[in-house]
Amino acid sequence: MNAEGTSFKREMLATLPSLRAFAVSLTGKHDKADDLVQDTVMKAWAKQSSFEMGTNIKAWLFTILRNEFYSQMRKRGREVQDTDGAFTERLSVHPSQYGSMDLEDFKAALSELPDDQREAIILIGASGFSYEEAASICECAVGTMKSRVSRARTRLTELLKVSGESDYGPDAVSAQVTSGNHGF
C-alpha cells in the first residue's frame, strides 16, 4: 500500500464513530447501522481512486452512507412499518424529573421527526457539518437544509415541551445546591 492509500485508510477509520452514529440515526437499529457502515466502507474502499485527498473525507463518506441507506430502502420498496406500535413502545419512557431533558425522551422525539428533518438536524447539530456540507451530502439547496433544520428544531421544541431557557440544565432547586447558594 502506498502512502496515499495509508493516509486514505487512516482518515476513513477516523470517521467510523461518526459514520456509525449517523447510520444508527437513519436505521434506528445498531445491527442494521453496523451493516450500513460496513457497506459504506466497502464502497468507499473500492472507489478510493475517485476521492481527492485533501478534500472532506467525512462529507464524502456520509454521502456514500446516505445514498446506500436510501438505495436499500428503495430496494425494499417500503419504509419500516410500526403498525402494532412495538417500535414506538420501546422508545417511549416515563417523564423524567421536572426540568431535565432525558436522553431517552430526546431519542423518542427525534424518531418522530420526518426523515429529512431528522437527517438534517443530526448532520448539522450532532455531526458538526456546515449547512453547505450537509446540503451537499443530502443533494439539496442550502436554503432547503436550513429550512429542514429550523422545522426540526421547532418540532423538537414542541415534542419536548421546551418553553424557554429555564428548561435546560438543572431545575431551580438543583441549581441552588450545585452553585453553593443554599438560600441561608
N, C-alpha and C positions, 0 to 999 in steps of 0.2 A: 504494500500500500504506500502510495506517495504521500508527501507532506500535505498536499491539498486534501487528499482522502482522509488522512488522520484528523485534520482540522475540521472537516465536514462532520466526521463521526463524533468528535468531541462536542461540537456545537449542537448537533442533533440530540445527543444524550443529555445535554444540559437542559433541554426544553421538555424532557419527558414528564416531569411532575406537572408542569403547566398544561401539557397536552392531555394528560390523564384527567386533570380536574375539569378541563373543557369537555372531554368525552363523557365524563360522568354527568355533567350538566345537560348534555344532549340526550344521553340514553336513559339516565335515571337508575342505571344498574352498574355496579362495579365490574361484574364479569363481562358484560357487553362492552363497557368502556375499555377494558383491557384488550379485548379483541379488536376494537376500533383503533386503538393506539398501535397495536401490532400491525394491522393492515396499513396504517398510515406510514409507519416506519419502513415497512417493506416497499411500499410505493415510492417513498422518498429516496430510499437507498437505490432502487432501480433507476430513478430519474435524477440522481445527483448531478449528472452531467448538465442538466438543464438549470441547475441552481447556480447563481452567480455569487461566488464567495465575496464577502464584504457587504452583501445586502442583508435584509432582515430575515434570517432563517426561521425565527419564531413565527412570523406572519406567514411565511411560505408553508410551514408545516401545519399551522392552524387552518390554512386554506385547503390543503390536501385532506386534513381530517374532516373538515366540514363538508367538503364535496363527497368524500367517501360515505359519510353518515347519510346524506340525502340520497346518494345513489343507492345505498342499501335500503332506505325507506321506500324509494320508488320501486325497487325490485320486489319488495313485499306487497306492494300495491295498496297498502293501507297504513294508517297510523295505529299505534298501540291503543287498544280499546280497554276501557275500565268499566264495563257495563255492570259488573257486580260490586263495584266500589272497593275491591280488595286493595288496589294500589293506593287509593286515597286514604283508606283506613289506616294503612301502615304509616302514612305521612302525618296524620293528624296527631296532635299532642294536647294534653291539658294545658290551659293557660299557665304561664309561669308567673312568678311573683310580680306584682304591680310595679311598673317602672323599668323592668328589664326586658331586653329583646333576646329571647331564647333562640339559639341556632336552629332548633327543630322547627320552631314557628316560622323562621325565615325561609328554611328549605321548603316547607309546605306552601308558603306564599309564593315563592319563586316558581314552584311547579305549576301554579295556577296561571302564570303568565302565558300568553301566546308564544309559540316557539321563537318567532322573530324578535320579540321583545326580550325574552329570557336570554337568548343568544347575545343580543346587543348589550344588555346590562352586564353580562358576565365578561364579554370581551373588553368593555370599557372599564367597568368597576372592579372586577376581580383579576383580570389578566393584564391590565395596565397598557392596553393598546390605545393609541390615539384614535380620534374619530376617523381620521383618514385611513389609518391602517385597518381598523375594524370594517370600514366601508369597503375597502379593497378585498378583505377576506370574505365578506358576505356578498360581494359583487353588486353593490348598490351605491347610490349617491351619498355623499357626506351628510347632506340635509336629511335624507331618509334615516340614516343611522342616528343622527341627533334626535330626530322625532321619535324613533323607537325607544331610545334611552329615556327620553322625557316621559313618554307614556308608561314605560316600565316603572320608573321611579314613582310616578303618580299612583299607579295601581298598587305597588308595594306599600306605599304610604297608607292607602285605603285598607288594604288587606291586614296590615299590621296595626292599624288604628293609631298611627303616629300623628299627633296633632301639633307638636312643636318641639323645641329644643329640649324641654324638660323630660321628654320621653326617651332620651338617650342617656346611657350611663346609669349610675346608681340612683335609687329613689332618694327622696329628701332625708329620710332617717339614716340610710346607709352613708350618704354624703357627709352628714354631720360626724358620724363615727370615724370615717376614714380621714377626714380633714383635721381631726383633733378638736373641733369646735363642738363641745358636748352641751352647750347651752347652759352651763353652770354659772 
